[in-house]
């Protein structure tokens, strides 16, 4: 039986840059949903471009997930 670990990385504001780095290094498919895409940036426009949920889905089965913590929320 094969066990795969899929990390979920939490950032303050750097999730997009991290996901783009891993995508460039590992290839695969890059998926990013911002807080604006999820309809959660209405109250605070500074959150619009932050990553609500993102992933680099690798060709060999590895998936790296990442997100930004919204301002005022819990941070890692």
PDB file of N, H, CA, C and O in Angstrom:
ATOM      1  N   UNK A   1       0.841  -1.174   0.000  1.00  0.00           N
ATOM      2  CA  UNK A   1       0.000   0.000   0.000  1.00  0.00           C
ATOM      3  C   UNK A   1       0.893   1.247   0.000  1.00  0.00           C
ATOM      4  O   UNK A   1       1.856   1.336   0.762  1.00  0.00           O
ATOM      5  N   UNK A   2       0.561   2.188  -0.853  1.00  0.00           N
ATOM      6  H   UNK A   2      -0.221   2.116  -1.472  1.00  0.00           H
ATOM      7  CA  UNK A   2       1.316   3.427  -0.970  1.00  0.00           C
ATOM      8  C   UNK A   2       0.595   4.525  -0.198  1.00  0.00           C
ATOM      9  O   UNK A   2      -0.611   4.718  -0.352  1.00  0.00           O
ATOM     10  N   UNK A   3       1.340   5.235   0.626  1.00  0.00           N
ATOM     11  H   UNK A   3       2.320   5.078   0.751  1.00  0.00           H
ATOM     12  CA  UNK A   3       0.797   6.366   1.362  1.00  0.00           C
ATOM     13  C   UNK A   3       1.334   7.647   0.750  1.00  0.00           C
ATOM     14  O   UNK A   3       2.539   7.781   0.536  1.00  0.00           O
ATOM     15  N   UNK A   4       0.456   8.573   0.471  1.00  0.00           N
ATOM     16  H   UNK A   4      -0.523   8.464   0.644  1.00  0.00           H
ATOM     17  CA  UNK A   4       0.859   9.867  -0.085  1.00  0.00           C
ATOM     18  C   UNK A   4       0.492  10.965   0.889  1.00  0.00           C
ATOM     19  O   UNK A   4      -0.607  11.000   1.443  1.00  0.00           O
ATOM     20  N   UNK A   5       1.437  11.851   1.078  1.00  0.00           N
ATOM     21  H   UNK A   5       2.329  11.822   0.628  1.00  0.00           H
ATOM     22  CA  UNK A   5       1.182  13.027   1.901  1.00  0.00           C
ATOM     23  C   UNK A   5       0.981  14.216   0.983  1.00  0.00           C
ATOM     24  O   UNK A   5       1.781  14.440   0.075  1.00  0.00           O
ATOM     25  N   UNK A   6      -0.064  14.972   1.205  1.00  0.00           N
ATOM     26  H   UNK A   6      -0.714  14.790   1.943  1.00  0.00           H
ATOM     27  CA  UNK A   6      -0.348  16.169   0.420  1.00  0.00           C
ATOM     28  C   UNK A   6      -0.351  17.358   1.372  1.00  0.00           C
ATOM     29  O   UNK A   6      -1.329  17.573   2.087  1.00  0.00           O
ATOM     30  N   UNK A   7       0.734  18.133   1.390  1.00  0.00           N
ATOM     31  H   UNK A   7       1.529  17.958   0.810  1.00  0.00           H
ATOM     32  CA  UNK A   7       0.823  19.247   2.333  1.00  0.00           C
ATOM     33  C   UNK A   7      -0.161  20.364   2.021  1.00  0.00           C
ATOM     34  O   UNK A   7      -0.468  20.635   0.860  1.00  0.00           O
ATOM     35  N   UNK A   8      -0.650  21.008   3.076  1.00  0.00           N
ATOM     36  H   UNK A   8      -0.401  20.789   4.019  1.00  0.00           H
ATOM     37  CA  UNK A   8      -1.482  22.204   2.952  1.00  0.00           C
ATOM     38  C   UNK A   8      -0.737  23.317   3.671  1.00  0.00           C
ATOM     39  O   UNK A   8      -0.638  23.323   4.898  1.00  0.00           O
ATOM     40  N   UNK A   9      -0.213  24.261   2.891  1.00  0.00           N
ATOM     41  H   UNK A   9      -0.293  24.256   1.894  1.00  0.00           H
ATOM     42  CA  UNK A   9       0.613  25.342   3.415  1.00  0.00           C
ATOM     43  C   UNK A   9      -0.243  26.576   3.672  1.00  0.00           C
ATOM     44  O   UNK A   9      -1.070  26.949   2.841  1.00  0.00           O
ATOM     45  N   UNK A  10      -0.042  27.202   4.815  1.00  0.00           N
ATOM     46  H   UNK A  10       0.631  26.899   5.491  1.00  0.00           H
ATOM     47  CA  UNK A  10      -0.780  28.410   5.186  1.00  0.00           C
ATOM     48  C   UNK A  10       0.166  29.602   5.210  1.00  0.00           C
ATOM     49  O   UNK A  10       1.266  29.524   5.757  1.00  0.00           O
ATOM     50  N   UNK A  11      -0.270  30.698   4.613  1.00  0.00           N
ATOM     51  H   UNK A  11      -1.163  30.761   4.168  1.00  0.00           H
ATOM     52  CA  UNK A  11       0.540  31.900   4.521  1.00  0.00           C
ATOM     53  C   UNK A  11      -0.260  33.106   4.986  1.00  0.00           C
ATOM     54  O   UNK A  11      -1.479  33.041   5.149  1.00  0.00           O
ATOM     55  N   UNK A  12       0.452  34.210   5.196  1.00  0.00           N
ATOM     56  H   UNK A  12       1.441  34.264   5.064  1.00  0.00           H
ATOM     57  CA  UNK A  12      -0.218  35.468   5.502  1.00  0.00           C
ATOM     58  C   UNK A  12      -0.668  36.128   4.204  1.00  0.00           C
ATOM     59  O   UNK A  12      -1.838  36.483   4.057  1.00  0.00           O
ATOM     60  N   UNK A  13       0.273  36.295   3.252  1.00  0.00           N
ATOM     61  H   UNK A  13       1.223  36.006   3.372  1.00  0.00           H
ATOM     62  CA  UNK A  13      -0.062  36.893   1.951  1.00  0.00           C
ATOM     63  C   UNK A  13       0.751  36.300   0.807  1.00  0.00           C
ATOM     64  O   UNK A  13       0.678  36.816  -0.308  1.00  0.00           O
ATOM     65  N   UNK A  14       1.516  35.249   1.033  1.00  0.00           N
ATOM     66  H   UNK A  14       1.576  34.830   1.939  1.00  0.00           H
ATOM     67  CA  UNK A  14       2.456  34.752   0.032  1.00  0.00           C
ATOM     68  C   UNK A  14       2.034  33.457  -0.655  1.00  0.00           C
ATOM     69  O   UNK A  14       2.854  32.848  -1.342  1.00  0.00           O
ATOM     70  N   UNK A  15       0.800  33.019  -0.499  1.00  0.00           N
ATOM     71  H   UNK A  15       0.134  33.515   0.058  1.00  0.00           H
ATOM     72  CA  UNK A  15       0.384  31.733  -1.061  1.00  0.00           C
ATOM     73  C   UNK A  15       0.490  31.704  -2.582  1.00  0.00           C
ATOM     74  O   UNK A  15       0.934  30.706  -3.150  1.00  0.00           O
ATOM     75  N   UNK A  16       0.090  32.778  -3.245  1.00  0.00           N
ATOM     76  H   UNK A  16      -0.271  33.588  -2.784  1.00  0.00           H
ATOM     77  CA  UNK A  16       0.142  32.810  -4.713  1.00  0.00           C
ATOM     78  C   UNK A  16       1.582  32.630  -5.206  1.00  0.00           C
ATOM     79  O   UNK A  16       1.834  31.849  -6.123  1.00  0.00           O
ATOM     80  N   UNK A  17       2.521  33.353  -4.596  1.00  0.00           N
ATOM     81  H   UNK A  17       2.317  33.988  -3.851  1.00  0.00           H
ATOM     82  CA  UNK A  17       3.925  33.242  -5.000  1.00  0.00           C
ATOM     83  C   UNK A  17       4.455  31.834  -4.745  1.00  0.00           C
ATOM     84  O   UNK A  17       5.195  31.294  -5.567  1.00  0.00           O
ATOM     85  N   UNK A  18       4.086  31.240  -3.620  1.00  0.00           N
ATOM     86  H   UNK A  18       3.485  31.680  -2.952  1.00  0.00           H
ATOM     87  CA  UNK A  18       4.532  29.886  -3.308  1.00  0.00           C
ATOM     88  C   UNK A  18       3.978  28.882  -4.315  1.00  0.00           C
ATOM     89  O   UNK A  18       4.708  28.019  -4.801  1.00  0.00           O
ATOM     90  N   UNK A  19       2.692  28.993  -4.625  1.00  0.00           N
ATOM     91  H   UNK A  19       2.098  29.693  -4.230  1.00  0.00           H
ATOM     92  CA  UNK A  19       2.089  28.073  -5.588  1.00  0.00           C
ATOM     93  C   UNK A  19       2.715  28.230  -6.972  1.00  0.00           C
ATOM     94  O   UNK A  19       2.956  27.237  -7.658  1.00  0.00           O
ATOM     95  N   UNK A  20       2.978  29.464  -7.383  1.00  0.00           N
ATOM     96  H   UNK A  20       2.782  30.271  -6.825  1.00  0.00           H
ATOM     97  CA  UNK A  20       3.618  29.687  -8.684  1.00  0.00           C
ATOM     98  C   UNK A  20       5.033  29.117  -8.700  1.00  0.00           C
ATOM     99  O   UNK A  20       5.473  28.591  -9.722  1.00  0.00           O
ATOM    100  N   UNK A  21       5.749  29.212  -7.582  1.00  0.00           N
ATOM    101  H   UNK A  21       5.391  29.639  -6.752  1.00  0.00           H
ATOM    102  CA  UNK A  21       7.082  28.630  -7.480  1.00  0.00           C
ATOM    103  C   UNK A  21       7.020  27.110  -7.630  1.00  0.00           C
ATOM    104  O   UNK A  21       7.752  26.535  -8.436  1.00  0.00           O
ATOM    105  N   UNK A  22       6.149  26.459  -6.858  1.00  0.00           N
ATOM    106  H   UNK A  22       5.554  26.927  -6.204  1.00  0.00           H
ATOM    107  CA  UNK A  22       6.033  25.004  -6.933  1.00  0.00           C
ATOM    108  C   UNK A  22       5.564  24.555  -8.311  1.00  0.00           C
ATOM    109  O   UNK A  22       6.004  23.516  -8.804  1.00  0.00           O
ATOM    110  N   UNK A  23       4.689  25.313  -8.930  1.00  0.00           N
ATOM    111  H   UNK A  23       4.331  26.157  -8.530  1.00  0.00           H
ATOM    112  CA  UNK A  23       4.234  24.982 -10.280  1.00  0.00           C
ATOM    113  C   UNK A  23       5.390  25.051 -11.270  1.00  0.00           C
ATOM    114  O   UNK A  23       5.542  24.163 -12.109  1.00  0.00           O
ATOM    115  N   UNK A  24       6.204  26.100 -11.180  1.00  0.00           N
ATOM    116  H   UNK A  24       6.081  26.822 -10.499  1.00  0.00           H
ATOM    117  CA  UNK A  24       7.361  26.239 -12.074  1.00  0.00           C
ATOM    118  C   UNK A  24       8.377  25.123 -11.835  1.00  0.00           C
ATOM    119  O   UNK A  24       8.989  24.626 -12.780  1.00  0.00           O
ATOM    120  N   UNK A  25       8.556  24.733 -10.580  1.00  0.00           N
ATOM    121  H   UNK A  25       8.059  25.137  -9.812  1.00  0.00           H
ATOM    122  CA  UNK A  25       9.554  23.717 -10.248  1.00  0.00           C
ATOM    123  C   UNK A  25       9.081  22.298 -10.548  1.00  0.00           C
ATOM    124  O   UNK A  25       9.875  21.456 -10.968  1.00  0.00           O
ATOM    125  N   UNK A  26       7.791  22.028 -10.333  1.00  0.00           N
ATOM    126  H   UNK A  26       7.146  22.712  -9.992  1.00  0.00           H
ATOM    127  CA  UNK A  26       7.290  20.662 -10.423  1.00  0.00           C
ATOM    128  C   UNK A  26       6.394  20.395 -11.626  1.00  0.00           C
ATOM    129  O   UNK A  26       6.133  19.240 -11.962  1.00  0.00           O
ATOM    130  N   UNK A  27       5.926  21.449 -12.271  1.00  0.00           N
ATOM    131  H   UNK A  27       6.138  22.387 -11.998  1.00  0.00           H
ATOM    132  CA  UNK A  27       4.991  21.261 -13.377  1.00  0.00           C
ATOM    133  C   UNK A  27       3.610  20.924 -12.848  1.00  0.00           C
ATOM    134  O   UNK A  27       3.282  21.233 -11.703  1.00  0.00           O
ATOM    135  N   UNK A  28       2.808  20.293 -13.681  1.00  0.00           N
ATOM    136  H   UNK A  28       3.074  20.042 -14.611  1.00  0.00           H
ATOM    137  CA  UNK A  28       1.452  19.942 -13.283  1.00  0.00           C
ATOM    138  C   UNK A  28       0.474  21.059 -13.586  1.00  0.00           C
ATOM    139  O   UNK A  28       0.717  21.902 -14.450  1.00  0.00           O
ATOM    140  N   UNK A  29      -0.630  21.053 -12.865  1.00  0.00           N
ATOM    141  H   UNK A  29      -0.826  20.368 -12.163  1.00  0.00           H
ATOM    142  CA  UNK A  29      -1.704  22.022 -13.086  1.00  0.00           C
ATOM    143  C   UNK A  29      -1.804  22.959 -11.887  1.00  0.00           C
ATOM    144  O   UNK A  29      -1.826  22.515 -10.739  1.00  0.00           O
ATOM    145  N   UNK A  30      -1.865  24.259 -12.166  1.00  0.00           N
ATOM    146  H   UNK A  30      -1.847  24.619 -13.099  1.00  0.00           H
ATOM    147  CA  UNK A  30      -1.989  25.273 -11.123  1.00  0.00           C
ATOM    148  C   UNK A  30      -3.448  25.699 -11.012  1.00  0.00           C
ATOM    149  O   UNK A  30      -4.060  26.100 -12.001  1.00  0.00           O
ATOM    150  N   UNK A  31      -4.001  25.611  -9.807  1.00  0.00           N
ATOM    151  H   UNK A  31      -3.504  25.285  -9.003  1.00  0.00           H
ATOM    152  CA  UNK A  31      -5.382  26.022  -9.553  1.00  0.00           C
ATOM    153  C   UNK A  31      -5.381  27.034  -8.411  1.00  0.00           C
ATOM    154  O   UNK A  31      -4.891  26.740  -7.320  1.00  0.00           O
ATOM    155  N   UNK A  32      -5.926  28.220  -8.658  1.00  0.00           N
ATOM    156  H   UNK A  32      -6.324  28.459  -9.544  1.00  0.00           H
ATOM    157  CA  UNK A  32      -5.980  29.252  -7.620  1.00  0.00           C
ATOM    158  C   UNK A  32      -7.372  29.872  -7.588  1.00  0.00           C
ATOM    159  O   UNK A  32      -7.898  30.304  -8.614  1.00  0.00           O
ATOM    160  N   UNK A  33      -7.966  29.909  -6.383  1.00  0.00           N
ATOM    161  H   UNK A  33      -7.539  29.558  -5.550  1.00  0.00           H
ATOM    162  CA  UNK A  33      -9.225  30.618  -6.171  1.00  0.00           C
ATOM    163  C   UNK A  33      -8.946  31.724  -5.160  1.00  0.00           C
ATOM    164  O   UNK A  33      -8.524  31.458  -4.034  1.00  0.00           O
ATOM    165  N   UNK A  34      -9.184  32.953  -5.568  1.00  0.00           N
ATOM    166  H   UNK A  34      -9.527  33.169  -6.482  1.00  0.00           H
ATOM    167  CA  UNK A  34      -8.968  34.090  -4.667  1.00  0.00           C
ATOM    168  C   UNK A  34     -10.202  34.300  -3.788  1.00  0.00           C
ATOM    169  O   UNK A  34     -11.260  33.716  -4.025  1.00  0.00           O
ATOM    170  N   UNK A  35     -10.044  35.136  -2.782  1.00  0.00           N
ATOM    171  H   UNK A  35      -9.184  35.610  -2.590  1.00  0.00           H
ATOM    172  CA  UNK A  35     -11.195  35.482  -1.948  1.00  0.00           C
ATOM    173  C   UNK A  35     -12.269  36.185  -2.778  1.00  0.00           C
ATOM    174  O   UNK A  35     -13.460  36.017  -2.518  1.00  0.00           O
ATOM    175  N   UNK A  36     -11.854  36.973  -3.779  1.00  0.00           N
ATOM    176  H   UNK A  36     -10.886  37.109  -3.991  1.00  0.00           H
ATOM    177  CA  UNK A  36     -12.827  37.624  -4.667  1.00  0.00           C
ATOM    178  C   UNK A  36     -13.592  36.580  -5.472  1.00  0.00           C
ATOM    179  O   UNK A  36     -14.806  36.696  -5.639  1.00  0.00           O
ATOM    180  N   UNK A  37     -12.893  35.559  -5.975  1.00  0.00           N
ATOM    181  H   UNK A  37     -11.906  35.465  -5.840  1.00  0.00           H
ATOM    182  CA  UNK A  37     -13.553  34.490  -6.732  1.00  0.00           C
ATOM    183  C   UNK A  37     -14.585  33.768  -5.877  1.00  0.00           C
ATOM    184  O   UNK A  37     -15.621  33.332  -6.379  1.00  0.00           O
ATOM    185  N   UNK A  38     -14.299  33.643  -4.585  1.00  0.00           N
ATOM    186  H   UNK A  38     -13.457  33.997  -4.178  1.00  0.00           H
ATOM    187  CA  UNK A  38     -15.198  32.953  -3.672  1.00  0.00           C
ATOM    188  C   UNK A  38     -16.262  33.850  -3.069  1.00  0.00           C
ATOM    189  O   UNK A  38     -17.039  33.411  -2.222  1.00  0.00           O
ATOM    190  N   UNK A  39     -16.305  35.126  -3.505  1.00  0.00           N
ATOM    191  H   UNK A  39     -15.674  35.483  -4.194  1.00  0.00           H
ATOM    192  CA  UNK A  39     -17.317  36.051  -3.014  1.00  0.00           C
ATOM    193  C   UNK A  39     -17.094  36.511  -1.585  1.00  0.00           C
ATOM    194  O   UNK A  39     -18.038  36.922  -0.910  1.00  0.00           O
ATOM    195  N   UNK A  40     -15.843  36.444  -1.114  1.00  0.00           N
ATOM    196  H   UNK A  40     -15.077  36.110  -1.662  1.00  0.00           H
ATOM    197  CA  UNK A  40     -15.579  36.794   0.279  1.00  0.00           C
ATOM    198  C   UNK A  40     -14.721  38.043   0.425  1.00  0.00           C
ATOM    199  O   UNK A  40     -14.126  38.250   1.482  1.00  0.00           O
ATOM    200  N   UNK A  41     -14.641  38.879  -0.606  1.00  0.00           N
ATOM    201  H   UNK A  41     -15.125  38.710  -1.464  1.00  0.00           H
ATOM    202  CA  UNK A  41     -13.823  40.086  -0.514  1.00  0.00           C
ATOM    203  C   UNK A  41     -14.667  41.351  -0.435  1.00  0.00           C
ATOM    204  O   UNK A  41     -14.129  42.457  -0.487  1.00  0.00           O
ATOM    205  N   UNK A  42     -15.965  41.205  -0.314  1.00  0.00           N
ATOM    206  H   UNK A  42     -16.402  40.307  -0.272  1.00  0.00           H
ATOM    207  CA  UNK A  42     -16.854  42.366  -0.320  1.00  0.00           C
ATOM    208  C   UNK A  42     -16.614  43.304   0.861  1.00  0.00           C
ATOM    209  O   UNK A  42     -16.637  44.524   0.696  1.00  0.00           O
ATOM    210  N   UNK A  43     -16.387  42.751   2.042  1.00  0.00           N
ATOM    211  H   UNK A  43     -16.368  41.760   2.177  1.00  0.00           H
ATOM    212  CA  UNK A  43     -16.220  43.569   3.240  1.00  0.00           C
ATOM    213  C   UNK A  43     -14.845  44.228   3.328  1.00  0.00           C
ATOM    214  O   UNK A  43     -14.706  45.291   3.932  1.00  0.00           O
ATOM    215  N   UNK A  44     -13.839  43.611   2.734  1.00  0.00           N
ATOM    216  H   UNK A  44     -13.952  42.748   2.242  1.00  0.00           H
ATOM    217  CA  UNK A  44     -12.470  44.120   2.831  1.00  0.00           C
ATOM    218  C   UNK A  44     -11.766  43.933   1.487  1.00  0.00           C
ATOM    219  O   UNK A  44     -11.336  42.823   1.173  1.00  0.00           O
ATOM    220  N   UNK A  45     -11.640  44.995   0.690  1.00  0.00           N
ATOM    221  H   UNK A  45     -11.990  45.896   0.945  1.00  0.00           H
ATOM    222  CA  UNK A  45     -11.041  44.866  -0.640  1.00  0.00           C
ATOM    223  C   UNK A  45      -9.577  44.437  -0.622  1.00  0.00           C
ATOM    224  O   UNK A  45      -9.059  44.000  -1.650  1.00  0.00           O
ATOM    225  N   UNK A  46      -8.894  44.550   0.522  1.00  0.00           N
ATOM    226  H   UNK A  46      -9.315  44.905   1.357  1.00  0.00           H
ATOM    227  CA  UNK A  46      -7.496  44.111   0.568  1.00  0.00           C
ATOM    228  C   UNK A  46      -7.369  42.598   0.481  1.00  0.00           C
ATOM    229  O   UNK A  46      -6.278  42.080   0.240  1.00  0.00           O
ATOM    230  N   UNK A  47      -8.470  41.887   0.673  1.00  0.00           N
ATOM    231  H   UNK A  47      -9.356  42.307   0.869  1.00  0.00           H
ATOM    232  CA  UNK A  47      -8.420  40.426   0.588  1.00  0.00           C
ATOM    233  C   UNK A  47      -8.705  39.903  -0.813  1.00  0.00           C
ATOM    234  O   UNK A  47      -8.557  38.705  -1.054  1.00  0.00           O
ATOM    235  N   UNK A  48      -9.103  40.752  -1.731  1.00  0.00           N
ATOM    236  H   UNK A  48      -9.223  41.725  -1.535  1.00  0.00           H
ATOM    237  CA  UNK A  48      -9.564  40.311  -3.050  1.00  0.00           C
ATOM    238  C   UNK A  48      -8.585  39.394  -3.765  1.00  0.00           C
ATOM    239  O   UNK A  48      -9.002  38.378  -4.321  1.00  0.00           O
ATOM    240  N   UNK A  49      -7.298  39.719  -3.769  1.00  0.00           N
ATOM    241  H   UNK A  49      -6.959  40.544  -3.317  1.00  0.00           H
ATOM    242  CA  UNK A  49      -6.322  38.917  -4.503  1.00  0.00           C
ATOM    243  C   UNK A  49      -5.652  37.843  -3.659  1.00  0.00           C
ATOM    244  O   UNK A  49      -4.845  37.071  -4.176  1.00  0.00           O
ATOM    245  N   UNK A  50      -5.969  37.779  -2.379  1.00  0.00           N
ATOM    246  H   UNK A  50      -6.624  38.406  -1.959  1.00  0.00           H
ATOM    247  CA  UNK A  50      -5.389  36.724  -1.553  1.00  0.00           C
ATOM    248  C   UNK A  50      -5.972  35.374  -1.951  1.00  0.00           C
ATOM    249  O   UNK A  50      -7.088  35.299  -2.464  1.00  0.00           O
ATOM    250  N   UNK A  51      -5.217  34.317  -1.712  1.00  0.00           N
ATOM    251  H   UNK A  51      -4.310  34.378  -1.295  1.00  0.00           H
ATOM    252  CA  UNK A  51      -5.622  32.971  -2.121  1.00  0.00           C
ATOM    253  C   UNK A  51      -6.514  32.352  -1.051  1.00  0.00           C
ATOM    254  O   UNK A  51      -6.088  32.132   0.083  1.00  0.00           O
ATOM    255  N   UNK A  52      -7.760  32.074  -1.434  1.00  0.00           N
ATOM    256  H   UNK A  52      -8.105  32.252  -2.355  1.00  0.00           H
ATOM    257  CA  UNK A  52      -8.681  31.388  -0.542  1.00  0.00           C
ATOM    258  C   UNK A  52      -8.354  29.895  -0.519  1.00  0.00           C
ATOM    259  O   UNK A  52      -8.381  29.261   0.536  1.00  0.00           O
ATOM    260  N   UNK A  53      -8.048  29.347  -1.683  1.00  0.00           N
ATOM    261  H   UNK A  53      -8.026  29.863  -2.539  1.00  0.00           H
ATOM    262  CA  UNK A  53      -7.641  27.942  -1.805  1.00  0.00           C
ATOM    263  C   UNK A  53      -6.880  27.793  -3.109  1.00  0.00           C
ATOM    264  O   UNK A  53      -7.322  28.268  -4.155  1.00  0.00           O
ATOM    265  N   UNK A  54      -5.752  27.141  -3.044  1.00  0.00           N
ATOM    266  H   UNK A  54      -5.393  26.755  -2.194  1.00  0.00           H
ATOM    267  CA  UNK A  54      -4.969  26.911  -4.250  1.00  0.00           C
ATOM    268  C   UNK A  54      -4.296  25.559  -4.196  1.00  0.00           C
ATOM    269  O   UNK A  54      -4.135  24.967  -3.129  1.00  0.00           O
ATOM    270  N   UNK A  55      -3.902  25.078  -5.371  1.00  0.00           N
ATOM    271  H   UNK A  55      -4.033  25.559  -6.238  1.00  0.00           H
ATOM    272  CA  UNK A  55      -3.247  23.776  -5.449  1.00  0.00           C
ATOM    273  C   UNK A  55      -2.354  23.697  -6.676  1.00  0.00           C
ATOM    274  O   UNK A  55      -2.625  24.299  -7.714  1.00  0.00           O
ATOM    275  N   UNK A  56      -1.287  22.937  -6.519  1.00  0.00           N
ATOM    276  H   UNK A  56      -1.067  22.448  -5.675  1.00  0.00           H
ATOM    277  CA  UNK A  56      -0.493  22.488  -7.652  1.00  0.00           C
ATOM    278  C   UNK A  56      -0.704  20.988  -7.699  1.00  0.00           C
ATOM    279  O   UNK A  56      -0.271  20.261  -6.805  1.00  0.00           O
ATOM    280  N   UNK A  57      -1.374  20.527  -8.749  1.00  0.00           N
ATOM    281  H   UNK A  57      -1.726  21.117  -9.475  1.00  0.00           H
ATOM    282  CA  UNK A  57      -1.675  19.113  -8.912  1.00  0.00           C
ATOM    283  C   UNK A  57      -0.622  18.539  -9.844  1.00  0.00           C
ATOM    284  O   UNK A  57      -0.627  18.808 -11.045  1.00  0.00           O
ATOM    285  N   UNK A  58       0.278  17.746  -9.282  1.00  0.00           N
ATOM    286  H   UNK A  58       0.282  17.528  -8.306  1.00  0.00           H
ATOM    287  CA  UNK A  58       1.390  17.198 -10.046  1.00  0.00           C
ATOM    288  C   UNK A  58       0.978  16.045 -10.935  1.00  0.00           C
ATOM    289  O   UNK A  58      -0.036  15.387 -10.703  1.00  0.00           O
ATOM    290  N   UNK A  59       1.781  15.815 -11.951  1.00  0.00           N
ATOM    291  H   UNK A  59       2.605  16.349 -12.139  1.00  0.00           H
ATOM    292  CA  UNK A  59       1.512  14.740 -12.900  1.00  0.00           C
ATOM    293  C   UNK A  59       1.705  13.353 -12.287  1.00  0.00           C
ATOM    294  O   UNK A  59       1.150  12.376 -12.790  1.00  0.00           O
ATOM    295  N   UNK A  60       2.482  13.255 -11.208  1.00  0.00           N
ATOM    296  H   UNK A  60       2.932  14.049 -10.799  1.00  0.00           H
ATOM    297  CA  UNK A  60       2.774  11.959 -10.601  1.00  0.00           C
ATOM    298  C   UNK A  60       1.982  11.704  -9.324  1.00  0.00           C
ATOM    299  O   UNK A  60       2.310  10.790  -8.567  1.00  0.00           O
ATOM    300  N   UNK A  61       0.950  12.494  -9.076  1.00  0.00           N
ATOM    301  H   UNK A  61       0.684  13.237  -9.691  1.00  0.00           H
ATOM    302  CA  UNK A  61       0.083  12.253  -7.934  1.00  0.00           C
ATOM    303  C   UNK A  61       0.293  13.153  -6.738  1.00  0.00           C
ATOM    304  O   UNK A  61      -0.538  13.159  -5.830  1.00  0.00           O
ATOM    305  N   UNK A  62       1.378  13.916  -6.702  1.00  0.00           N
ATOM    306  H   UNK A  62       2.053  13.911  -7.440  1.00  0.00           H
ATOM    307  CA  UNK A  62       1.602  14.833  -5.589  1.00  0.00           C
ATOM    308  C   UNK A  62       0.754  16.081  -5.778  1.00  0.00           C
ATOM    309  O   UNK A  62       0.727  16.661  -6.863  1.00  0.00           O
ATOM    310  N   UNK A  63       0.070  16.489  -4.734  1.00  0.00           N
ATOM    311  H   UNK A  63       0.092  16.017  -3.852  1.00  0.00           H
ATOM    312  CA  UNK A  63      -0.682  17.738  -4.752  1.00  0.00           C
ATOM    313  C   UNK A  63      -0.235  18.573  -3.565  1.00  0.00           C
ATOM    314  O   UNK A  63      -0.195  18.094  -2.432  1.00  0.00           O
ATOM    315  N   UNK A  64       0.100  19.832  -3.839  1.00  0.00           N
ATOM    316  H   UNK A  64       0.067  20.221  -4.760  1.00  0.00           H
ATOM    317  CA  UNK A  64       0.471  20.777  -2.789  1.00  0.00           C
ATOM    318  C   UNK A  64      -0.631  21.828  -2.720  1.00  0.00           C
ATOM    319  O   UNK A  64      -0.929  22.495  -3.711  1.00  0.00           O
ATOM    320  N   UNK A  65      -1.229  21.969  -1.550  1.00  0.00           N
ATOM    321  H   UNK A  65      -0.987  21.428  -0.745  1.00  0.00           H
ATOM    322  CA  UNK A  65      -2.290  22.940  -1.337  1.00  0.00           C
ATOM    323  C   UNK A  65      -1.740  24.143  -0.568  1.00  0.00           C
ATOM    324  O   UNK A  65      -0.776  24.013   0.187  1.00  0.00           O
ATOM    325  N   UNK A  66      -2.353  25.311  -0.761  1.00  0.00           N
ATOM    326  H   UNK A  66      -3.136  25.417  -1.374  1.00  0.00           H
ATOM    327  CA  UNK A  66      -1.936  26.503  -0.020  1.00  0.00           C
ATOM    328  C   UNK A  66      -3.077  27.505   0.043  1.00  0.00           C
ATOM    329  O   UNK A  66      -3.968  27.513  -0.807  1.00  0.00           O
ATOM    330  N   UNK A  67      -3.031  28.352   1.071  1.00  0.00           N
ATOM    331  H   UNK A  67      -2.307  28.345   1.762  1.00  0.00           H
ATOM    332  CA  UNK A  67      -4.004  29.436   1.190  1.00  0.00           C
ATOM    333  C   UNK A  67      -3.407  30.559   2.028  1.00  0.00           C
ATOM    334  O   UNK A  67      -2.435  30.367   2.760  1.00  0.00           O
ATOM    335  N   UNK A  68      -4.015  31.736   1.902  1.00  0.00           N
ATOM    336  H   UNK A  68      -4.804  31.892   1.308  1.00  0.00           H
ATOM    337  CA  UNK A  68      -3.663  32.888   2.723  1.00  0.00           C
ATOM    338  C   UNK A  68      -4.701  33.029   3.827  1.00  0.00           C
ATOM    339  O   UNK A  68      -5.879  32.732   3.627  1.00  0.00           O
ATOM    340  N   UNK A  69      -4.260  33.481   4.984  1.00  0.00           N
ATOM    341  H   UNK A  69      -3.303  33.722   5.147  1.00  0.00           H
ATOM    342  CA  UNK A  69      -5.195  33.793   6.061  1.00  0.00           C
ATOM    343  C   UNK A  69      -5.728  35.197   5.821  1.00  0.00           C
ATOM    344  O   UNK A  69      -4.942  36.110   5.570  1.00  0.00           O
ATOM    345  N   UNK A  70      -7.034  35.398   5.889  1.00  0.00           N
ATOM    346  H   UNK A  70      -7.673  34.656   6.093  1.00  0.00           H
ATOM    347  CA  UNK A  70      -7.566  36.743   5.689  1.00  0.00           C
ATOM    348  C   UNK A  70      -7.129  37.666   6.823  1.00  0.00           C
ATOM    349  O   UNK A  70      -6.924  37.207   7.947  1.00  0.00           O
ATOM    350  N   UNK A  71      -6.982  38.969   6.540  1.00  0.00           N
ATOM    351  H   UNK A  71      -7.148  39.341   5.627  1.00  0.00           H
ATOM    352  CA  UNK A  71      -6.604  39.908   7.598  1.00  0.00           C
ATOM    353  C   UNK A  71      -7.589  39.843   8.759  1.00  0.00           C
ATOM    354  O   UNK A  71      -8.801  39.776   8.559  1.00  0.00           O
ATOM    355  N   UNK A  72      -7.055  39.865   9.961  1.00  0.00           N
ATOM    356  H   UNK A  72      -6.069  39.920  10.123  1.00  0.00           H
ATOM    357  CA  UNK A  72      -7.895  39.796  11.145  1.00  0.00           C
ATOM    358  C   UNK A  72      -8.208  38.384  11.580  1.00  0.00           C
ATOM    359  O   UNK A  72      -8.764  38.172  12.658  1.00  0.00           O
ATOM    360  N   UNK A  73      -7.856  37.415  10.752  1.00  0.00           N
ATOM    361  H   UNK A  73      -7.405  37.587   9.877  1.00  0.00           H
ATOM    362  CA  UNK A  73      -8.096  36.022  11.107  1.00  0.00           C
ATOM    363  C   UNK A  73      -6.878  35.413  11.764  1.00  0.00           C
ATOM    364  O   UNK A  73      -5.879  36.095  11.995  1.00  0.00           O
ATOM    365  N   UNK A  74      -6.959  34.149  12.058  1.00  0.00           N
ATOM    366  H   UNK A  74      -7.770  33.595  11.870  1.00  0.00           H
ATOM    367  CA  UNK A  74      -5.825  33.441  12.638  1.00  0.00           C
ATOM    368  C   UNK A  74      -4.731  33.309  11.597  1.00  0.00           C
ATOM    369  O   UNK A  74      -5.011  33.031  10.431  1.00  0.00           O
ATOM    370  N   UNK A  75      -3.494  33.504  12.005  1.00  0.00           N
ATOM    371  H   UNK A  75      -3.267  33.729  12.952  1.00  0.00           H
ATOM    372  CA  UNK A  75      -2.362  33.352  11.101  1.00  0.00           C
ATOM    373  C   UNK A  75      -1.452  32.256  11.614  1.00  0.00           C
ATOM    374  O   UNK A  75      -1.373  32.006  12.816  1.00  0.00           O
ATOM    375  N   UNK A  76      -0.765  31.605  10.686  1.00  0.00           N
ATOM    376  H   UNK A  76      -0.829  31.809   9.709  1.00  0.00           H
ATOM    377  CA  UNK A  76       0.127  30.508  11.101  1.00  0.00           C
ATOM    378  C   UNK A  76       1.324  31.016  11.883  1.00  0.00           C
ATOM    379  O   UNK A  76       2.167  30.224  12.303  1.00  0.00           O
TER     380      UNK A  76
END
